[in-house]
Amino acid sequence: MSTDAALRRSSGLAALDVEFKRELGLFDSTMVVVGSMIGSGIFIVSADMARLVGSPGWLLVAWLVTGLLTLAAALSYGELAGMMPRAGGQYVYLREAFSPLWGFLYGWTLFLVIQTGTIAAVSVGFARYLGVLMPAISESTYLVAPIHLSQGYAVSLSVAQLVAIGVIALLTWTNSRGLEYGKTVQNLFTTTKTGALAALVVIGLLLGWNAPAVDQNLGDLWTARGNVPVASGVTAANAFGLFAAIAVAQTGSLFSADAWNNITFTAGEVRNPRRDIPLSLALGTGLVITLYCLANVAYLVTLPLEAIQHAPADRVAAATLEQIFPRFGGAIMAIGIMVSTFGCANGLILTGARAYYAMARDGLFFKKVGMLNPARVPASGLALQGLWAAFLVLPRTYNPITRAYGNLYTNLLDYIISAALIFYILTIAGIFRLRRTQPDALRPYRAFGYPVVPLLYLVGAVAILIVLFAYRASTTWPGLVIVVLGLPVYLAWSRPGFRD
């Protein structure tokens, strides 16, 4: 490509979309970042992380690693967001940095499991905690009893699953009516749940201060106790085992801190995307990571490490509030998580359809998904996303030994952490590539600490990925398989007339 052609190309990418309504300001954009990140993970995953790393100090270090990686990635993405303020965000970045194939593989994985699987997960999370307040809403109260498809899989429709599908349908409908509806829901629920998480921190630190727990946890930060092996012969009791344990523990904490990139999908609807998207990424991720780390401190000053490791159903936050308010803690936490998961589902539903819209405009998804309705939102993309997410609520896993049912999307979410890391790594590597291939492109914001900060993210993320492939192969390789399955789909969709 000639220099003049490259300049024309980069100028076109820097142009703003005109088909959307630009109704998202800096506060709205930050609420999308925060609301999409905070779901139910922070209230649960510390139990498994504590079992893996085996000590209070290394639990905090594991969360700190997550925080540094997330902030480094968000600050790096700011350069791409300012350079290419177009609907589709990360899909566009990968397309431009490497090729349409890489953009499609990301969008394919996003639609198939990353976005829709997470929507299904947080919607069922809402239903489960509603069941704490209303016991009739249960995963074991069936409208359609499990129909076994094989020894390990079944489909069912319980009351809780029906509620989850209802949440998906409601939020898909409200978002299809216009951006102002989705924005209002997002701002209201994100403000509420951010306040609730901050309240959990304050209550834990002030009212939950438990002298024996503080003495045990903060008085002996580093001694490993009660840790489970990462693999046969690999535990947090030695240096390499500790490194492996922290890396494996990132599957929980990184999932809890994921979806911060979703604001990039909505660049076509942000009033000043070149300024507000980089700022919202920095402000939103910084706020959430700070609250996450403080929440874990609150857990540690309220509960002994053993109580965190063995919290009932891994509900660490609920156990913390139960310790402080024995009669009401569980109900208070249930309400807080319901608000959190409802707002998270809304943010994921609002943003995801914009990525599929960009793919369709490039001829790499169904043609109708690339059209806006009279409210100037991608209603067809919202509907398709909602239908697939609702479908993912229905399949169940089955353990014939314990006769216990799980949820298929839980397996899918295990698979996608590795896939998501691959695409984050590629996208940040794209910053280096675009600096070389498009040196004169408009860059209102340049990646913080370039090249050191982006490079540190790449090194850290690659190290985690290698450990996951080595020690969590059963849930890591399938994620790669899901990505690779997109190759024949891309070849088919690239054929003229296929998408129609």
N, C-alpha and C positions, 0 to 999 in steps of 0.2 A: 504494500500500500504506500503511495507517495506521501510526502509530508503534507501537501495541501489536502489530499483526501483524508488523511488521518485527522487533520485539524477540523475539517468539515464533519467528520464522524463524531469526534469528541464534542464539538459544538452542539450537534443534534442530541447527544446523550445528556448534555447539561441543560437542554431546554426543559421547560416545565410542561406537564400534562395539562391539557385544557378541557378534557371531557368530564372531569370530576368537579364536585363542589369542594372548594378549599375552606374547610370549617374547623380544622384542627390547629389550635395554637400550641404554644410551648407547654402550658399546663396540661392540655388534653393529650399531647404526645407523650408527656412524662407519665400520665396516668395509664396510657396504653402499655408502656414499658413495665411499670410497676405491677399493674393489674394482670398482665400476662405471665409475669414471673411468679407471683405469690398465688399458689394454689393450696394443696394440702400437704405437699412434701415436707416443708419445714416443720410441720407438727408431728411427723412420723419417722423420717429417715434417720434421725440421729440415733435411734435404737440400734439399727443394723450397723451403722458406722461405728458406734461404740463397741459393739461385739467384735468388729474386725480389728480396730486399732488397739483396743484393750486398755486405754488410759485416758483420763480427762484432758491432759495436755495435748496428746496427739489427736484427740477428737477436735479440739479447737484448731490445731494446725491443719487438719484435713479441711475444715471449713474455710480457713484462711487461704489455703491453696485454691479452693473453688472461687473465693472472692477475688484473688489476684488474677486468676485466669479469666474470669468473667469480665472484670474491669479492663484488663489488657485488650481483650477481644472487642469490647464495646467501644473503647477509645480508638481502636484501629479502624473499626467499621465506619467511624465518623468521616474519615477521608473519602471512602467510597460513597457514602450517603450524600455528601456535599458535591462530589464529582458527578454522580448519576442520580439525581433526585427524581426517579421515575417509579411509577407503580410497579410492584413486583420485587423491589429491593434486592435481596440476596440472589434471587434468580437472575436478575439483570447483571449483577456484579460477576457472577460465575460465567454467564454467557459472554460478557465482554472481555473478561480477563483470559479465558481459555477458549471456549467454543460453545455453540448452542447445545451440543451434546451434554456438557457438564451442567449447564443451566437446567436442561430437561431432567437429568438424573436427580438433581436436587428437588425440582418441582414434583417429580414422580414420587420420590420418597416422602416428601412433605405431605402430599395428598394421601398416599397409601397408608402411612403409619404415623409420621411425626406429628402432624397437626390433628388429623382426625382421631388417631389413637389417644392423644392427650385430651382432646375434647371428650371422648368417651370416658376416659379415666376420671376426669374431674367431675363430670356429670353424675357418674355412679357414686363418686365420693360425696357429692351433695346429697344424693338419695340415702346413702348409708347413714350419714349424720342426721338427716331428717328422721331416720328410723330410731335414733336415740331418743328423740322427743315424741315420736309417734310409732310405737312398736309394730303397728300393723303394716308399716312400710318395711318389708324385710326381703332379703334375697332368697329366703327359703319359703316364702309364701307365693305359690305359683299360680299364675293364670294359665300358663302352658307349662306343664311339667317337663323336665329335661328329656329331650329326645336324643338318644345316643347315636352319633354318626360313626364312631369307632371306639376302641377301648379307652382312648384318652380324651375324646372330644364329644361335646353335646351342644345342643342349642336349647334355650329355654326363654320364658318370659315371666319373670317374677314381678311383684309389685314394685320393688326397688328399681328393676330394669325399666319398667314402664315410666316411673317418675323421671329417670335419667333421660329417656327418649323424649319425654315431655319438656324437659329443660332445653334439650337441643332444638326441638321444634319451636319452642317459644322464642328463644334467642335468635334463631335463624329468621323467623318471621319479623321480629322487631328490627333486626338489622336490614332486612330487605325493604323496609319502609323508608329508609333514608339514614344518612350518616348521623344526623342530629339525634335520632333515637338511640343508636348504638353508643354514641358519644355520651349521652346523658346517663345511660345505664352504667357505662364504664367509669365515669367520673364519680358517680354516687357510690357504687360498690367498692371501688378502689380506695376512695377516701375513707370509707367505713372500715374496710379490712386492714388498711395500713394503720389506722388508729387502734384497731383491736390488737394487732400484732405488737404495736408499741406499748399498749396497755399490758399485754402479757409480759413484756420485758420489765416494765416498771413494777408490776405486781410481784413478779418473781424475785426481783432484786430487793424490794423493800419489805414485802409481806412474807415472801417465801423463804427468806434467809434462815437456813437450817444449820445450826452450829455443827452437829455431827457430819452432815453432808459436806459442809464447807471444809471442815478439817480433813475429811477423807479425800475429797476431790482436789481442792486447791492446796491442801497441805502436802499432797503427794501426787504431783501432776503427771509423772512420767512412768511410774511402775506399772507394768502390764499386768492386768488381772482379768480373768474371765473372758479372754479373747478367743475367738474361734479361728481355726486354721483357714488361711486363704486357699491353700491346697495341701496335699499330703506332705508333711514335713516343712511347710512354709507358714510361719506365724509371726506376729509382731514382736516376738521375744528377741529377735536379732535384727541387725541393720537392714539386710536385704528383705527379710520378711516384713519389716515395718514399712519399707518403701513400697512393697507390693500391696500391703494392706491399705495404705493411704491411697494408692492409685485405684484399687478396686472400690474403695469407699466412695470415690468420686462419682460412681454411677448414681448413687443416691443424691448427693449434694449438687452435682451438675444438673441432674434432672430437675431438682427443686429450683435451681436458678436459671433454668432454660427459658426460651421464648422471649428473651430480651431483644432479640433481633426482629421481632414481628413488626415493630414500628416502621421498619424500612419498607415493608410491603405496602404501606399506606402513603408513600411519599407523594402520590398524586393528589392527596387530600389535605396535606399540611400546608398552611398558609405561606410559611417561609421555610421550605424544607432544607435549604442549604445551611441555615443557621439552627433551626429548631430540632431537626433529627439528630445531628451530632450532640447538641446540648441535652436533649431528652435521654439519649443513650447514656451519657455520663451521669446526669442527675438521677435517673431512674435506677440504674444498676448500682450506683454508689449508695443510694438510700436503702435498697433491698438488701444488699450484702451487709451493710452495717447492722440492720435489724436482725438478719439471720445470725450473725456472729453473737450479737447481744442476747438473742433468744437462747442460744446454747449456753451462754454464761448463766442465764436465768435458770435453765434446767439444772446446771451443775451446782448452783448454790441452794437449790430446793431439794433435789433428789440425790441419794448416793448413786455412784456409777452403776452398781448392780441393778438398782431400780430403773435406771435409764435403759440398760441393756435388755432387761426383761419386762419392760412396760407391757401391760395387756394389749395384744394386737398391735404392738409397737407404737401405741398412741402416747408418746412422751409428753406432749403439751397437755393432754387431758389428765395424765397422771400428775403433772405439775400442779394444775389447778385443783385437782382432787386433794392433793396434799395441803393446799392452802384453804380451800373451801370444801370440806369433806362432803357436804350434802348437795352442793350446787355446781361443783367444778366441772363435772362431765357435761351437764346441760349448757353451761356457759360456753364451754369449748365447742360443743356441737353447733351452737348458733354462730360462733365466730367462724368455724370452718365452712358452714353453709354459705355465709356471706362471701368468704374467700373463694370458694370453688365456683359459685355462681358468677362472680365478677371475672374470674379467670377464664371460664368457659366463654363469656361474652367477648373478652379480648381476643381469644383464639379464633372464634367464629368470625368476628369483624375483620380481622387482618388476613386470615388465610385465603379468603376468596380473591383478594387482590393479586396474590401470586399466580393463581390459576388463570385469572384474567390476562395477566401479562403473557403467560404461556400461550393462551388461545390467540392472542393478537399476533403472536409469532408463528401461528399455524401448528403449534405443538400440543394443543388440547382441543376439546370440542368447540366448534365455532361459536355456539350460542353462549358459552362461558365468557367469551370476549366481548359481550354486549352489555350495555347498561340499561336498566329499566327507567321509567319516567322519573324516579327519585334519584337517578344518576348513581346507582350502586349496582355491582355485579350480582343481580338477584339469582341468575341461573347458577353461577358459581357457588353462591351461598346455599342454594337448594341441593346441589349435587354433593357438596361437602357435608351438609346436614344429613342427607340420606345415608352416606357411607359411614359417618360417625355413629349414627343410630344403629346401623347394621352391626358395627363392631361391638356394640353393647350386648348383642344377643348370644354369640358363641361362648361356650364355657369349656374350660379344661376339667378333666376328671381324674382323680387319683383312685384307682381301683383298690388300693390297699387301705387307705383311710376313708374311702368313699366320700371324699370332700370335693366340692366344686370350686373352681377358680374362674377367672375371667381371661379370655384369650388376649384381650388388649394388654393385660399385664405382661404377658410374654412378649408382645409386640414392643412394648415400651422398654423392656430389657434389651431387645434387639437394636432399638433405634439410637441408644446412647452412642454406640460405636459409629453408626452411620452419621449421626449428627456431628460428631467430632471430626469425621473425615471431611465433611463439607465446611465446617468452621476452619479447619486447617487449610483447605484449598482456597477459601475466600480470602483469608489473611495472606496466604502466599500470593494471591492475585494482586495485592497492593504492590509487592515488589515487582511483579511482572508488568503491571500497568505503569509504574514509574519509568520502566525501561521502554515500553512500546508506545506510551502516550505521554511523553515528558512535558508537552506543552498544554495538556488538558487543563481546564479550569478546576482548581482545587481550593475552594474557599476555606476548607479546614484540612490540615495535614495531620496524619496520624501522630498522636502524642508519643514522644520518645523514639520516633523512627530513626534508625532501624532496630534499636535495642528492644523496645517493648514488644513490637510485633514478633520479633525473633524469639524472645523469651516465651511468648505464648506458643509458638510453633514447637519449640523444644519440649515444653511441659506437656502439651496436648499429645504430641507424638509419643512421648514416654508413657503416658497413661494408656494410649491406644495399644502400644506393644504389650504392656502388662495385661490388659484386658483380653487380647488375642491369645496370650499364653495361658492365663489362669481362669478366664471366663469364656472359654471357646464356645461352649454350648449356647451362650446368649450373645456372642459377638459375631461369629461367622455368619449366622442367619441374617444379621443386619446387613452385612456385605452382600449376601445373596439377594436380598430385597433390592439393593441398589443395582446390582448387575442385571437383574431381571428387567430393568428398564431399558436395556440396550435393544432387544428386539422390538420393544414397544416404540422406541424412538425411531428406529428404521422404518417401521410401519407408518407411524404418524408423519414422517417426512415425505411419504408418497403423496402426490397431489390427489385431493378428493377424499382421503381417508378420514379426515376430521369432520367432514360434513355428515 
